[in-house]
Amino acid sequence: MHRVEHVMGFPVSLRVDDEDVPESAADAVFAWLREVDARFSPFKPDSEVSRHGRGELASHELSADLVEVLDLCEHYRIATGGAFDVRLPGRGLDPCAVVKGWSVQRAAELLKAAGARRFVLNAGGDVVAAGGPWRVGVRHPEQADKLCTVLELTEGAVATSARYERGDHIIDGRTGLPATGLLSLTVVAATLTEADAVATAAFALGEQGIEWAAALPGCEVFAVDAGGQVLRTEGFPVAGEPSAAA
């Protein structure tokens, strides 16, 4: 099974190699992601996030899902000393940095519940995989047609935060200025919920974010700093011989 749809502002591709997984499992994945976009997008004025950001919904009126997302946001705000912050002055509430990974990880769990054992779900370059090994390329931060590394992922997730897609869009909440200490930072973790949030939070921290992310249990890091120097943790799963491409 293979399907690609444009959801939440980026392409989402799904590949399932198990022959006994019904097409309805893919339907459920994309229905969930469309629901997340409707409920949690800060760009939709009637979404739950927008309404809460404007003060129309009190904390006790929020859905359990949004409470979970905001709790994760607060966890990373505290962990980074305020560098990662989804409530920036002049921007309103924008939890997208957590929502993306959290929602795609939930989609992967829907696949597993439907019996999928070997699959890869790629959401705008952030990947959840199972039943590998899968090869995942990480785009070069300065040359769009090149990769800076290829990793091998058997079970887990990988996420990258960088400046090449949306420019200097990640803000250091401590200063209110764009985070420019890194060109890109990739995190491998057990879930995309963690990988995506840690990658964004570490990027917001700048150069110190590499060491911060690398110290987190279960996280492996590959980073390119502003000077083009590559730094990676010893356990980062750089691919060897080719296998299935993701």
Salt bridges, closest charged atoms under 4 A:
GLU5 OE2 - ARG3 NH1 3.73
GLU5 OE1 - ARG34 NH1 2.82
ASP17 OD1 - ARG15 NE 2.90
ASP17 OD2 - ARG118 NE 2.82
ASP18 OD1 - ARG117 NH2 3.40
ASP20 OD1 - ARG117 NH2 3.58
GLU23 OE2 - ARG3 NH2 2.78
ASP27 OD1 - ARG3 NH2 2.85
GLU35 OE2 - ARG39 NH1 2.76
ASP37 OD2 - LYS44 NZ 3.79
GLU56 OE1 - ARG51 NE 3.85
GLU56 OE2 - ARG54 NE 2.79
ASP65 OD2 - ARG39 NH1 3.24
ASP65 OD1 - ARG106 NH2 3.26
GLU68 OE1 - ARG106 NH2 3.68
GLU74 OE2 - ARG77 NH2 2.63
ASP126 OD2 - LYS100 NZ 3.03
GLU155 OE2 - LYS112 NZ 3.57
GLU165 OE2 - ARG139 NH1 3.25
ASP168 OD1 - ARG163 NE 2.72
ASP172 OD2 - ARG174 NH2 2.87
